[in-house]
Amino acid sequence: MRAHVGDHLIVESPTTGATRRNGEIVGVHHNDGTPPYDVRWSDSGRVSLVFPGPDAHIHHTGHPAGTAAGAGARPLSDVEVAALVRDASAAPSMHNAQPWRFRYFRGERLFHVTADLARTLPHSDADLRALHLGCGAALMNLRVAAAHTGRQPTTRLLPDPGDPTLLATVALTSPLGDEDDLCGLYPAIHARHTSRSPFADTEIPESVRTTLREAAGAEGVSLSFASGWHLQTVLDLTLEAEARNLTDQGSAADLTHWTQLPDQTPRSATEGVPPYAFGPRRHGGKAPVRDFAGGRPVPGRETADFESSPQLALLATPGDNPNDWLRAGQAMERVLLTATLEELSSSFITQALEWPDLRWPLRDPVAGAGHVHMVLRLGYGPPGPRTPRRPTRHTLDIQP
Ligand SMILES: Cc1cc2nc3c(=O)[nH]c(=O)nc-3n(C[C@H](O)[C@H](O)[C@H](O)COP(=O)(O)O)c2cc1C
């Protein structure tokens, strides 16, 4: 069996021959088109990895999804709109607060991406920078997912000066044009997870670092790997921030609100950081992974030695306003998706970014000016676990 992205997988009843399920192949894992495939099922809109059995065959559509003739012209069904929002919502957000909402205008084929101000972190993110980063990441996923369906995502940031909660609009009216380089990132959207486990000390090759820098550069954002005394400075500032966070009532309140220990009454199964994603407690090594337990005991949690020379990359822009934050968020997700395809694991080291006096000295001394928006920890290690997301009935509304 061989297939291209865009073909359909048809599963038939072995007794009657009637079609039981039909799904679009949205990812092919082998260059020669043999299984397994990522299939988006038409009945649920969900994507799953499928090893087709004898009751399945391929319906060839004759063109890959990215170039699907007329795809840009065909209206999206509500199931397809919800599938795009599920892809967007797989994005990372601080404490998994998922501070986004989506509105789709069927007639105009236009998404509004808005900030959900009920999901802010008042102490750790008072200026809403982290909120914009998370929403920027969701916007990047939406662009990738739209491009993957063969539609050009024409994006405008902050289109209404009178409404700062309207973060972006994405029009899907044209066939795919100059965003076609985004299609290849699609398989990484649901494979990327934050990994708070130890990584190997294996160095990331220079060619891969260059690919990651280019991914950030494509969004107008610089990515630099910290080394030497700059790396030491970033580690020291992060430890200082960790120490402050432990005794700062506001940070502790944000953390407690969005995390849940096993002995607590569940507050919601669709948001926040669950204990299984905390990773082990750091015993040795230098990677300053945030301890989501905040010093509280978690029964059965292991300790581990982390890498002795963490590989940290900083995202920065010359400016520091909501437009920069949204660009940085898109760049962050583009880097993370690219890293996932390069078989790298990733996590975030943002403690020092939450204290204005610690944020400024984080910047790259060689590049000079620039505002740091994110510190990423990258390396070879176990992938992180999937964490929950809010269902689209809570995040999406569709207008005529
Ligand atoms: C702006 C921002 C800041 C974050 N800060 C941290 C951090 O300091 N430490 C950490 O382990 N994860 C951090 N995260 C990752 C989130 O906790 C994670 O994205 C969320 O729990 C969802 O999990 P997932 O990334 O595995 O999908 C941050 C994410 C964003 C977007």
The ligand as an ORCA input file, in Angstrom:
! r2SCAN-3c Opt
* xyz 0 1
  C       5.501     31.852     27.866
  C       5.706     30.456     28.388
  C       6.452     30.258     29.543
  C       6.687     28.965     30.017
  N       7.488     28.779     31.117
  C       7.826     27.531     31.501
  C       8.813     27.311     32.517
  O       9.414     28.231     33.045
  N       9.098     26.035     32.845
  C       8.508     24.964     32.244
  O       8.821     23.821     32.581
  N       7.567     25.142     31.268
  C       7.240     26.388     30.878
  N       6.352     26.578     29.851
  C       5.717     25.407     29.224
  C       4.281     25.189     29.683
  O       4.234     24.798     31.036
  C       3.659     24.110     28.761
  O       3.644     24.610     27.465
  C       2.256     23.735     29.153
  O       2.251     23.124     30.420
  C       1.627     22.790     28.127
  O       2.396     21.612     27.984
  P       3.057     21.195     26.592
  O       4.066     22.242     26.230
  O       3.695     19.874     26.864
  O       1.986     21.113     25.551
  C       6.119     27.855     29.345
  C       5.370     28.060     28.173
  C       5.179     29.353     27.686
  C       4.422     29.560     26.399
*
